[in-house]
Amino acid sequence: MSVSQSLKYKSRQNQVGYWCGVLLFPLWGVVMPALFIINLCSAMVLLVSSPATSLIPFGAGFYCAAAFLLGAIFTGVMKDNEILIDNSGIAIPFLLSLKHKRRRYLPWADVEAVLVETDGQASAGGQKQKVVIKSADGEIDLALANFKNMDREQLLISLSLFAPETAVDNSLLSARDALGQEKEDGEAGANLHLPSFTSIWEEELVSRFSSTAYVPLYPGQSINDGRYTVIRQLNLGGWSAVYLCQEAGNKLVVAKESVIPVTAGARQELKEKAVSMFTREAQLLLRIQHPNIVKVFDHFVDNERQYIILENLTGENLRKHVQLLGRRHELDVIDYAFTLARILQYLHGLEPPLVHRDLTPDNIILDNEEKLHLIDFGAANELIGTATGTMVGKQCYMAPEQFKGKATTRSDLYSLGATLAFLLTGKDPLPMNPVDINSENSDFQIRPSLNQLVLTLTDLDESKRGTAAQVIQTLQSISRE
């Protein structure tokens, strides 16, 4: 196969079989080889003194070697859970091929039907669904519950793109669209460490345009005259997608793609606004130079699609970090607060000042070196005079004035306070409500000075929040306690 996607299919049979092989490894992987060597040595000794009896240890050694090989093969087969897909066909693990005449590779040309069926087995979340790929050699059944969220979405998208159009059933397209909508509605920080498109984009395009056949790029496809090659899709929603790409013979980057649907012709002013907003985000990022802010490398139009090329950050956002490890120690939070306050001091110090308007745990990445990065400037707004902006941002982290469309630099400080509250408690704060952690939590307390800082930053009166520079001074005092 050519450039392919690798999807992990973790079935219960595979996992149980693999761990049985692992647990029995001391028997087949250690004892059997040792017995083989012992029997082989015994046979060699008996071959000289008593050739007839040497056959006994030779036979025992043969069975030991066979047991070792069977154990290794069994464990290897159970560990094989990789499905490979590209634009020529699909390759499946050995266990899945048993219902397909042990044929492990299926070209798209041989596919007769691709559909989604109900498994018939009820689960805690309702009826399980499976993808069925039919050919002359049988069926390939893929339970959707056995894929991770990202791989499940990638499977449905790839099948709808690569399988013959006449073979794709409407049930597959419905499942793909439903999964994409569920992701838009319920997923916070969809791809952990990836910049996501903003709520403005979704509100202005997804909710107002009728559904059309937006087709995302597939692995191996190139953009910008071959300079960037798509490795895999990272996120998909509305009229936008995010891809992991490789720059020609160079580094990995992230490409944010926006597509203006042809049906936008009747709403030309809306189409122009969407293009303008995407272009503005690129221009904002191009002039920002800060070690803790995601870098933008390029901005271009290719085949009527707009792209922003960003650095590929490895790590996870702070929401995921807290979900995995629990609420953070106040010393860690103080350290994070210093970094975030300095970022805001830089943004607010630009001419004109730049208001991020979407500073939340989902848009802050903690990389593998424990360094924070602020991402997603799609909602950012240059503060010019008394200019007002569209209401954006997640409600738990939005200042009252931002709900009215009048975000200021102090609105970012409110978001900072709400983010610190989330890190300290592990819970989203109540929308438009000053956060007093020590009063609201009886099971734990934080130092009073840090509690007062969070309370001040989330004050409904923006004039009481101060500035980013004042927050840094306060943090310096707190760190000396």
N, C-alpha and C positions, 0 to 999 in steps of 0.2 A: 504494500500500500504506500501511497505518497504521504504528504504531510497529513497527519491524522490527529484526532482528538482521542484522549484516553479517559474513559469513564469507569469508575469503580462500581461494581455490582456486588453488593454484600448480602448474599442470601444466607438464610439460617443454615442450610445444608453445608454450604462452604465453610462457614464460621465454625460450626460444630465439628466437622471433619478435620479442619485445620488444627483446631486446638486439641483434638484427640491425638493427632499426629505429633503435636508439640509435646503434650504430656507424656506420650509413650516414647519420646525420643531417647531417654536413657536406656530403654530396652532395645529398640531396633538400631539406634545410632551409636550406642556405646557397648552394650553387652554383646550384641550379635557380632560386631567386628572383632571384639576381644576373643569370643569363642571361636570365630573363624580362624584367627591367628593361632590360638592354642591347638585346635584340631589339625590345622595344617602342619604345625611343628610336630605334633604326635605322629601324624601320618608319615612324615619324612623320616622320623626315627624308626618307626615300624617297618618302613619300606626296606630298610637294610636288614633288620633282624628277623622280621616275620612279614613278608610281603602280603600274604593272604589276609592277615588281620588289619593291614593298613587301609583297606577299603572302608572300614567302619568310620574312622575319624575323617577320611576324605568325604564320605557321604554326609556326616554331621556338619562338616565345614561348608559343604554345598548348600545345605538347608539354612545355615546361618547367613551365608552371603545372599541367598534368595530373600530371606526375611529383611535384611538391610535394604536391598534394592526395592522391595515392595513398600517398605515404610517410607523411603525417600520419595518414591514415585507418588504414593498416596498423598503425602503431605504437600508435594509440589502441585498436584492436581487440585487439591482443596484450596491451596493458596491462590490459584489462578482465578482472579475475579475481575479481569480487565476486559472491557469492551472497546474495540478500536473502530472508529468511524471516519471515513473521508469521502470525497466525492465519487469514489469508484465502488465502494461497498462497505460491508460491516463484518468484523471478525468478533467471534464470541468465545467465551471460555469452554472448556471441554464438557463440563456437566450440562451446560445449556444445549450442547450439540447432540445430546443423546436422543432428543425428540426430533432431531433434524438429520437423521441418518449419519450421525457423527460428522457432519459437514460443518466445519468451523468458520469458513469464509463464504459469504453470500454476496455476490455482485448485485448492484441495484437493478440491473437488467433482468435478473431472475426473480425479483420480488413481484408477487401477484397482488398482495393487499397488505396495508398497514392500518391497523385500527386500535382503538382503546376499548377494552371490555371490563366489566365488573368481575372480580375474581370469584365472587360468591361466598367469600368468607368474611364474616363481620369482624370488625376490630373496634377498638375504643373510639377511633375517629370516624367510624362508619364503614361503608363497603370499600374494600381494597380494589384498586384498579391495576390493570396490567396492559402493556403494549403487546400486541400480537403481530408478528411479521410472518406472513404466509408465502410459501413457495412450493414448487412441485415436490420438494424433498420433505415437506412437513412444516411445522410451525416453530417459531422461536417466541417463547413467552417471557416477558420482562416485567416483573412486578415493580411498579413505580415506587413503592415503599422501600425498596432495596437500594435506591439511589439517594445520594445526598441532594439537597435542594438545588445546588448549582448544576450538578450532573443531570438531575432529572429534567431541568429546563433545557439544558443543552441537548439531551437526547431527543426531546419532542421537537425542538427547532431543527435539529439536523435531519431527522426523519422527514419532516415536512419539506425541507429544502432539497434533499438528495434523492429520496425515493421517487419513482415515476409518478407523475402527476395523476395518472389514471388509477394508481394503486392506493393513493392516500385517501383514507376515509374521513368524512367530516368529524367523526368522533375524535380523531387525532388533533385536528385543527382546533376543535372546541376545548380539548384538554390543554393544548398549548396556550391558547388565549386566556383560559381561566387561570392557569398557573401564573401567567404574566400579570393579570389583574390582581390576583391575590398578593403577589410580590409588591406591587405598587401600593396596595391598600394597607398591608400589614407589616412589611419588612422595614426595620429601622437600620439605616446604614447598610444597604443591601449587600455589598461585597466586602465587608470588613475593612479592607485597606484601600478602597478605590473611590475616587471622586465620583459623586452621583449627580444627576441632573436635578435642577432645583424645582421647587413647587410652582414657581412662575411658569416654567416651561410646560409642566404637566397641566396646569390650570388653563393656560392659554391655548394649548394644542389638543391635549387628550380629551378634555371635556367639551371642546367646541367643534372639533372636526369629526365627521363620520368615519367609521372604520374603513380602511383600505388595505391593500396587500403590501404593507411595508415589509421588505425582505432585507434582513441584516446581512452583513458580510459573513463569509464562511472562511474557515481556516485555509491558509494558502493563498487567499486573494490579496492582491496588492493595491495600494493607493498612492497617490502623489507620484505617478510615473514610476512605480516600483520601488520607491524609497523605503516604504514601510510595508511589511508583510504581516498579515493577521495570523497570530498563533492560536488564539482561542477567544471566544466571547466571554466577557466577565459579567455583564449586566445588560438587561434589555427592559425597556419600559416606554410606553407611549410611542413617540416618534424619535426615540434616541436609543443609542446603544453605546456600550463601553467595551473596548477590546484591548487585549494584551498583544502588542505588536513588536516586531523586531526591526530595528532600523538596519538598512542594508549593511550586512557584515559587521554590525556594531551592537549597541546596547538594546535592552528591552525597554519599551516605553508603553504608556497608556494612551490610547486614542479615544477621545470623546467625540461621538458622531451625532449630528443633528440633521434630520431630514424634514424638509417642508413639503407636505403632501400636495399633490397636484390639485386636490379639491379645494385648496386654500384660495383659488382664484377668485371665488365669490367674496372672500374676506381679505382683500388685498392689504388693507391696513393692518390686519392681524398678522399676516405673513411677514410684512415688513418689520413689524414690531419684534417678532420672534427672531428674525435674522439680525436685527439691530442688537437685541439682548445677547445673543450668542457672540456676536462680534465684540461687544463691549466687554464681556467676560474675558475674552482673549487679550484685549488691549489692556485691561486692568492688570491681569497676571503678568503680561510682558514687562510692565514697568515696576513690578514689585521684585525686590531683591532682598530676601531675608532667609537666614539659614533654617528657620522653623516654618516656612511657608512653602507649599508645593510649588515646584518650578515648572514653568511652561517653556517648551522648546520651539514650538512652531504653531502656525495657524494658517489654514489654507482651505480652498474649496476644490472638491474633486467630484465630477459627475453630479453636480447640483446638490452635493452634501457638504456640510461644513464640518471641519475637524479642528480640534485643539489637541496638540500632542503634549502630554505631561510626563513628568518623571514617574517611574514605577516604584512606589513605596511598598516596602515589605514590612508587615507588622499587622496590628489590629487596632480598631478604633476603641476609644475609652469605654464605650457602652459594652462592647464585647469583652473588654478587659475586666470590667466589673462583674459582668455576668459569669465569667469563668472563675475569678479569684475572690469575688465578694468586695464589699466596700473597702476603700483604700485607707491606709494609716494616715493620720493627719500630717505627719512629716512628709510623706509622699505628695499629699495634696498641696502642701505649702510649696514644695518644689515645682509642681505642675503650675501652680498659680503664678509663681514668678515668671515662668516662661510665657504663659498666656498673656499676662499683663504687659510684658515687654513687646509681644507681638502687637497687641492693641495700641500700645504707645507708638509703635512704628507706623501702623496703619492710620491712626488718628493724627499723626504728625505730618502726613503727606499733604501736598498742596495741589488741589483741595483735599481735605480729610477723606479717608475711605472708611465707610461703615460696613462691616461684614454682614450684619443682620441675620446670620445663621450660625452663630457660635454655639454648638451643642456637642455632647459626647460623641455623636455619630460622625461629626466632621473634624475630629481631632484624632490623629493617628499616633500610636506609640510604636516606634519601629523596633527592630531587633536589637538596637543599641540603646534602648530606653530613651530615645529622643522624640520629643513631640513635634508634630507637623500639623498645621492648619490647612484644611483643604476646602474645596467647593466654594468658589467665589461667584457662582451664578446669581446669588441674591445680593451681592455687594452693590453699594450705592455710593457714588461720589456726593458728598454733602456740599451743595452749592447754594448759598444764601438760605432761603426758606423752602428749598425744594422738598417735595414729598415723594414717597415711593409706594409701590404696591405692598400690601401686607403679606410678608413672607416669614418663614421660620416656623419651628415647631412650637406649639402653643405653650408648653410648659416652660419654655426658655425665652419667651417673648415678653418684652417690656410693655406696659399699658399703652404708651404712646405709639409703639410699633403696630399695635392692633388698629390704631387710627390712621396708619399709613404715614406717620411722621417720625420715622426713626432718626435718632441722633447718635453721636459717639457714645453717649451715656446709655443708650439702648444696648450696646455691646457689653457694657459693664454689668447690666442686669443679667444678660446671658451668661457672663462669666460667673456671677454669684450663683445662679441656678445650676451651672455645671459643677461648681465646687460642692454645692449641696448634694448633687447626685453622687459624686465621688465619695463623699463622706458618709452618706447614708445608704447608698446602693438603690435608691428609689428616685423616680422623677418627682420634682417638686410640684405642688399645686399651681395651676396657672394663675398668674397675676396675684400672687400672694407672698408677702414678705416671709422669708424662711428663717425661723428661729429653731435651729436644730436641737439645742439643749432643752427647750420647752416642749418640743414635739416628740422627743424620744426619751423614754425612761430606762431603756436597757443599756444605753451608752451615752457618754458625754464627751465633748471635745473642749479644748482649752477655751475659756471665755473670750479671749481676744480674737480668735479665729471665728468663733460663733458670731461675734459682733460684726466682723468684716462681711460675712455672708449676709447677715441681716441688713447691713447698710447697702450692700450692692443690690439687694433685691427690694429695696425701698420703692414704693409706688411713686414717690416724688423724685423725679430724675435729678433734681438739683442737689439732693442729698447724697448722691452716689459718688460725687467727686470726679476725678480724672484717672487715667491709667497710671500716670506718674505718682499720684497720691496713693493709689493702691499698692504700688511698688514700695513706697515709703512705709506704709502700714505693715506690709509683709516683712520688711526688714526688721521692724520692731518686734513682730511676732516671733521671728526666727531667733531673736536674741534672748527670748524668755527661757 
